[in-house]
Amino acid sequence: MLNKLWQIWKAKDLRMNIIFILAMLVVFRLAAHIPIPGIDALALQKFFADNQIFGLLNIFSGGGMENFSIVMMGVGPYITASIIFQLLAMIVPKLEEMQKEEAGRQKINMWTRWLTVPMSFLQAFGMITLLRRSSADIIADVSVFNLVGMLITITAGTVLLMWIGELITEKKIGNGISLLIFAGIVASLPSVVQRVIVTYDPSQLLKLVGFAAIAVITVIGVVTISEAQRNIPIQYAKQIRGNRMFGGTSTHLPLRVNMAGVIPIIFAISVVLFPQMIAQFFLHAKTAWLASGAEWVLRAFANQLFYSLAYFILVFAFTYFYTEVIFHPAQIAENLQKQGGFIPGIRPGRHTSEYLAYTTHKIIFVGALFLGIIAILPLIMRYFYGGSASLAIGGTSLLIVVAVVIETVKQIDSQLTMREYEGM
């Protein structure tokens, strides 16, 4: 480990990239502690402590929502905009074609940034309205001018985080959005530990031991699934050019069990929280059927069995969905055919593409199933042993932290490996 750290320190550009990322995370944490005036901080913190839905939203904002800071929406609107365009790419042929080209992907990314602005504005308005309806003590009556000022400030904070996330991603040391969520979770750990110590009761010993066991299982499971891969043998045909012979070598194509990383968890939580937020918004509607529908949705998601099942299905589905977005068997088969490579026993071209797609779907089933089970383990424990909402939130946080750390370490290792080849 010390040797690895020394290698990172010796590589000047890598060292500067890491320092830059740490500086951006510091900027994010400072912004998360700049509050918007006119809020009762104590009433707001009590509200988030007693509400599992908004507790999860507070995690993704890095604690900014609990402080009602200028970045209170976090990167949630950007994630929502990304999901919308990735879903559209699955059903709109033109967008699907654009995703296959670099220029098309850049244009879709630009549209995603544009969509983030109105999404942030709408989500901020919905959150302020919900907080005002939930408790009159949190937000006092504000004028239209002050409300518009709040919405513009919160939207600007979201755009700032989106920009910071893209700057971090450009450094090729982890996904910027995932690292921002990671930083928010890690920053909340000291207060969580302090709360556990202050409120410790001998009767909670069994729950704490159970949570520690789930934490260990989660870490082992995420590491195992992230590192697991199936190697597809690749043979290159011999080619004669002039008086020299090329090719004839054997290698393998690694197919990871979980290609999507932590993205399915982030997407699943964003989607599973959306109907609950909308339902709370219409809970006091004057239209009877809207109010009754909102109440039914809240009752359904309050049922731990329904909530766990919905969460599991979303994690499972998004693992497949995101793998389809980032892994293109037809393109890999085409590249292999151009380079004179083939899978032994499989014809090049369409047959290779179908074989890769079939094999990927089989191994992704294992990864999606395991990731879904790991995601709902804290919810299962809470159902059988009881406990607060923080238990489920803590399990989700741990899952994200472990996955982000693994992804970041891998990218740093790849950067070091590339520099070793350059030195040779």
C-alpha positions in Angstrom: 0.0 0.0 0.0 2.8 2.4 0.9 4.6 1.5 -2.3 1.4 2.3 -4.3 1.0 5.7 -2.5 4.6 6.5 -3.3 4.0 5.7 -7.0 1.0 8.0 -7.1 3.0 10.8 -5.4 5.9 10.4 -7.9 3.5 10.7 -11.0 3.2 14.5 -11.0 0.1 14.7 -13.3 -1.7 12.0 -11.3 -0.8 13.7 -8.1 -2.1 17.0 -9.3 -5.3 15.4 -10.5 -6.0 13.9 -7.1 -5.3 17.2 -5.4 -7.6 18.9 -7.8 -10.4 16.4 -7.0 -9.9 16.8 -3.3 -10.1 20.6 -3.7 -13.4 20.3 -5.6 -14.8 18.0 -2.9 -13.8 20.6 -0.3 -15.7 23.3 -2.3 -18.7 21.0 -2.4 -18.6 20.5 1.4 -18.3 24.2 2.0 -21.3 24.9 -0.3 -23.3 22.3 1.7 -22.9 24.4 4.8 -24.0 27.7 3.3 -27.7 28.0 4.3 -30.5 29.9 2.7 -32.0 32.4 5.1 -35.4 32.1 6.6 -35.3 28.5 7.8 -35.7 27.0 11.3 -32.6 24.7 11.4 -33.7 22.7 14.5 -37.2 22.0 13.1 -35.7 21.0 9.8 -33.2 18.5 11.3 -35.9 16.9 13.4 -38.1 16.5 10.3 -35.3 14.7 8.4 -34.4 12.5 11.4 -38.0 11.2 11.5 -38.5 10.7 7.8 -36.9 7.8 5.9 -37.8 9.2 2.5 -36.2 12.6 3.0 -33.4 11.0 5.0 -32.3 9.2 1.8 -32.7 12.4 -0.2 -30.5 14.1 2.4 -27.8 11.5 1.8 -27.7 12.3 -1.9 -27.5 16.0 -1.3 -24.5 15.4 1.0 -26.4 16.8 4.0 -27.1 19.9 2.1 -30.9 19.4 2.3 -30.8 19.0 6.1 -29.0 22.4 6.3 -31.2 23.9 3.6 -28.1 25.0 1.8 -27.5 26.4 -1.7 -26.8 22.8 -2.9 -29.7 21.2 -1.1 -30.9 19.3 -4.2 -27.4 17.8 -4.7 -27.0 16.1 -8.0 -30.5 14.6 -7.9 -31.9 16.7 -10.8 -28.9 15.8 -13.0 -29.4 12.1 -12.2 -33.1 12.4 -13.1 -32.2 14.1 -16.4 -29.7 11.4 -17.2 -32.3 8.7 -16.6 -34.8 10.4 -18.8 -32.4 10.6 -21.8 -31.1 7.0 -21.3 -34.7 5.8 -21.3 -35.4 7.8 -24.4 -32.4 6.4 -26.1 -33.9 2.9 -25.7 -37.1 3.8 -27.5 -36.1 6.6 -29.9 -34.0 5.3 -32.8 -32.4 8.6 -33.6 -31.1 9.0 -30.0 -29.9 5.3 -30.1 -27.9 6.1 -33.2 -26.5 9.3 -31.6 -25.2 7.3 -28.6 -23.0 5.2 -30.9 -20.9 8.2 -32.0 -18.8 10.5 -29.9 -20.3 13.7 -31.3 -23.8 12.3 -30.7 -22.9 11.4 -27.1 -21.6 14.9 -26.5 -24.8 16.4 -27.8 -26.9 14.2 -25.6 -24.8 15.2 -22.6 -25.4 18.9 -23.5 -29.2 18.3 -23.7 -28.9 16.5 -20.3 -27.3 19.6 -18.8 -30.0 21.8 -20.2 -32.8 19.6 -18.8 -31.1 19.6 -15.4 -31.9 23.3 -15.0 -35.8 23.1 -15.2 -35.7 19.7 -13.3 -33.8 21.4 -10.5 -36.2 24.4 -10.5 -39.2 22.1 -10.3 -37.7 19.8 -7.7 -36.7 22.7 -5.5 -40.2 24.2 -5.7 -41.7 20.8 -4.8 -39.4 20.4 -1.9 -40.0 23.9 -0.5 -43.8 23.4 -0.9 -43.6 20.0 0.9 -41.6 21.4 3.8 -44.1 24.3 4.2 -47.0 21.9 4.2 -45.4 19.4 6.5 -44.5 21.8 9.2 -45.3 25.5 9.6 -42.2 25.9 11.8 -39.6 24.9 9.1 -40.2 27.7 6.6 -42.1 30.9 7.4 -44.4 32.4 4.9 -42.2 33.9 2.2 -43.1 36.4 -0.5 -43.0 35.6 -4.2 -39.8 37.5 -4.6 -38.1 35.6 -1.8 -39.4 32.3 -3.2 -38.1 33.0 -6.7 -34.7 34.0 -5.1 -34.6 30.7 -3.3 -35.4 28.7 -6.4 -32.7 30.5 -8.5 -30.1 30.0 -5.8 -30.9 26.3 -5.4 -30.9 25.8 -9.2 -27.5 27.6 -9.4 -26.1 25.3 -6.7 -27.2 22.2 -8.6 -25.6 23.5 -11.8 -22.4 24.2 -9.8 -22.3 20.6 -8.5 -23.0 19.3 -12.1 -20.1 21.3 -13.3 -17.8 20.1 -10.5 -18.8 16.5 -11.2 -18.0 16.8 -14.9 -14.6 18.4 -14.0 -13.8 15.5 -11.7 -14.9 12.9 -14.4 -12.5 14.5 -16.9 -9.6 13.7 -14.6 -10.3 10.0 -15.2 -10.1 9.1 -11.5 -13.6 7.9 -10.8 -17.1 9.1 -11.8 -17.6 12.7 -10.6 -21.3 12.4 -9.6 -20.6 9.2 -7.7 -17.6 10.8 -5.9 -19.8 13.8 -4.9 -22.4 11.4 -3.4 -19.5 9.5 -1.7 -18.1 12.7 -0.2 -21.5 13.6 1.2 -21.9 10.1 2.8 -18.4 10.1 4.3 -18.8 13.6 5.7 -21.9 12.5 7.6 -20.2 9.5 9.3 -18.8 11.4 12.3 -22.2 12.7 13.3 -23.7 9.2 12.8 -21.1 7.6 15.0 -21.6 10.4 17.6 -25.4 9.8 17.6 -24.9 6.1 18.1 -22.6 6.6 21.0 -24.8 9.2 22.7 -28.0 7.2 22.3 -26.5 3.8 23.1 -28.7 1.5 25.1 -27.6 -2.1 26.2 -30.9 -3.3 24.7 -29.7 -2.2 21.2 -26.6 -4.4 21.4 -28.2 -7.2 19.3 -29.2 -4.7 16.6 -25.8 -3.1 16.4 -24.1 -6.5 16.1 -26.5 -7.4 13.4 -25.9 -4.2 11.5 -22.1 -4.7 11.9 -22.5 -8.2 10.4 -24.6 -6.9 7.5 -21.9 -4.2 6.9 -19.2 -6.9 6.7 -21.4 -9.0 4.3 -22.1 -6.0 2.2 -18.4 -5.1 1.9 -17.4 -8.7 1.0 -20.3 -9.0 -1.4 -19.7 -5.8 -3.3 -16.0 -6.5 -3.6 -16.6 -10.0 -4.8 -19.2 -9.0 -7.4 -17.1 -6.0 -8.6 -14.0 -8.1 -9.1 -15.7 -11.2 -10.6 -15.4 -11.6 -14.3 -15.7 -14.3 -17.0 -12.8 -14.5 -19.5 -14.0 -15.2 -23.1 -11.0 -16.7 -25.1 -10.0 -14.8 -28.2 -7.8 -16.2 -31.0 -6.2 -13.9 -33.6 -5.6 -15.4 -37.1 -2.1 -15.4 -38.5 -1.4 -12.8 -41.1 1.6 -12.5 -43.4 2.8 -9.1 -44.4 5.9 -9.2 -46.7 8.4 -11.5 -45.1 7.0 -11.2 -41.6 4.1 -13.0 -39.8 1.8 -11.3 -37.5 -1.0 -12.5 -35.2 -1.6 -16.1 -34.2 -1.8 -15.1 -30.5 -4.3 -16.0 -27.9 -5.9 -13.6 -25.3 -9.2 -13.2 -23.6 -12.1 -10.7 -23.4 -13.0 -10.0 -19.7 -16.8 -9.7 -19.1 -17.4 -8.3 -15.6 -20.3 -9.7 -13.6 -21.3 -6.2 -12.6 -20.4 -3.8 -15.4 -22.7 -1.0 -14.1 -21.0 -0.5 -10.8 -22.9 1.7 -8.3 -25.1 3.4 -10.9 -28.0 0.9 -10.6 -28.2 1.7 -6.8 -28.2 5.5 -7.4 -30.8 5.2 -10.2 -33.0 2.8 -8.2 -33.1 5.1 -5.1 -33.9 8.1 -7.3 -36.8 6.3 -8.9 -38.2 4.6 -5.8 -38.3 8.0 -4.0 -40.0 9.9 -6.9 -43.6 8.6 -6.4 -43.4 9.2 -2.6 -42.3 12.8 -3.2 -45.1 13.4 -5.7 -47.6 11.7 -3.3 -46.6 13.9 -0.4 -47.1 16.9 -2.7 -50.7 15.9 -3.5 -51.6 14.6 0.0 -53.6 17.8 0.8 -55.0 18.3 -2.6 -58.6 19.6 -2.8 -59.5 17.0 -5.5 -60.7 13.9 -3.6 -59.3 11.2 -5.9 -55.8 12.9 -6.0 -55.7 13.1 -2.2 -56.8 9.4 -1.8 -54.4 8.3 -4.5 -51.5 10.1 -2.8 -52.5 8.5 0.5 -52.6 5.0 -1.1 -49.1 5.5 -2.5 -47.7 6.6 0.8 -49.3 3.6 2.6 -47.9 1.2 0.0 -44.4 2.5 0.4 -44.7 2.5 4.1 -45.1 -1.2 3.9 -41.6 -2.6 4.3 -42.3 -5.7 2.2 -43.6 -3.6 -0.8 -40.8 -1.0 -0.4 -38.1 -3.8 -0.3 -39.7 -5.6 -3.3 -39.8 -2.4 -5.4 -36.2 -1.4 -4.4 -35.0 -4.9 -5.3 -36.8 -5.0 -8.7 -35.5 -1.5 -9.6 -31.9 -2.4 -8.7 -32.2 -5.6 -10.7 -33.7 -3.9 -13.7 -31.3 -1.0 -13.7 -28.3 -3.3 -13.6 -29.5 -4.8 -16.9 -30.6 -1.5 -18.3 -27.3 0.3 -17.7 -25.3 -2.7 -18.9 -27.2 -2.4 -22.2 -26.3 1.3 -22.4 -22.5 0.8 -21.8 -21.9 -2.6 -23.4 -22.4 -3.1 -27.1 -21.8 -6.7 -28.3 -22.3 -5.8 -32.0 -19.6 -3.1 -31.8 -17.1 -5.5 -30.0 -17.8 -8.3 -32.6 -17.2 -5.8 -35.4 -13.9 -4.6 -33.9 -12.7 -8.2 -33.4 -13.5 -9.1 -37.0 -11.6 -6.1 -38.3 -8.6 -7.1 -36.2 -8.7 -10.7 -37.3 -9.8 -12.0 -33.9 -12.5 -14.6 -33.2 -13.9 -16.7 -30.4 -13.0 -20.4 -31.0 -16.0 -22.3 -32.2 -18.0 -19.1 -32.9 -18.3 -17.5 -36.4 -17.2 -13.9 -36.6 -19.8 -11.1 -37.1 -23.4 -11.6 -36.1 -22.9 -15.0 -34.4 -20.1 -13.5 -32.2 -22.4 -10.6 -31.3 -25.2 -12.9 -30.3 -22.9 -15.1 -28.3 -21.5 -12.1 -26.4 -25.0 -10.8 -25.7 -26.2 -14.2 -24.5 -23.2 -14.7 -22.3 -23.4 -11.2 -20.8 -27.1 -11.6 -20.0 -26.3 -14.9 -18.1 -23.5 -13.4 -16.0 -25.3 -10.1 -15.4 -28.3 -12.1 -14.0 -26.0 -13.3 -11.2 -24.6 -9.8 -10.6 -28.0 -8.1 -10.7 -29.5 -10.7 -8.3 -26.6 -10.4 -5.8 -26.6 -6.6 -6.0 -30.4 -6.5 -5.3 -30.1 -8.8 -2.3 -27.2 -6.8 -0.9 -29.2 -3.6 -1.4 -32.2 -4.8 0.7 -30.3 -6.7 3.4 -30.7 -3.8 5.9 -34.4 -3.5 5.1 -34.8 -7.2 5.7 -33.0 -6.9 9.1 -35.1 -3.9 10.0 -38.3 -5.9 9.2 -37.4 -8.8 11.5 -35.5 -7.0 14.3 -37.1 -3.5 14.2 -35.0 -0.4 14.4 -35.0 3.1 13.0 -34.9 4.4 9.4 -31.2 5.2 9.8 -30.5 1.4 9.6 -31.7 1.1 6.0 -30.1 4.4 5.1 -26.8 3.3 6.6 -26.9 0.0 4.6 -27.5 1.9 1.3 -24.7 4.4 2.2 -22.3 1.6 2.9 -23.1 -0.1 -0.4 -22.5 3.2 -2.4 -19.3 3.9 -0.5 -17.7 0.5 -1.1 -18.6 0.5 -4.8 -17.3 4.0 -5.4 -14.0 3.2 -3.6 -13.5 0.1 -5.7 -14.2 2.0 -8.9 -11.9 4.8 -8.0 -9.0 2.5 -6.9 -9.3 0.6 -10.2 -9.1 3.8 -12.3 -6.0 4.9 -10.3 -4.4 1.5 -10.9 -5.1 1.8 -14.6 -3.5 5.2 -14.6 -0.4 3.8 -12.9 -0.3 0.9 -15.3 -0.4 3.2 -18.3 2.5 5.2 -16.9 4.5 2.0 -16.4 4.1 1.2 -20.1 5.0 4.8 -21.0 8.2 4.4 -19.0 9.1 1.2 -20.8 
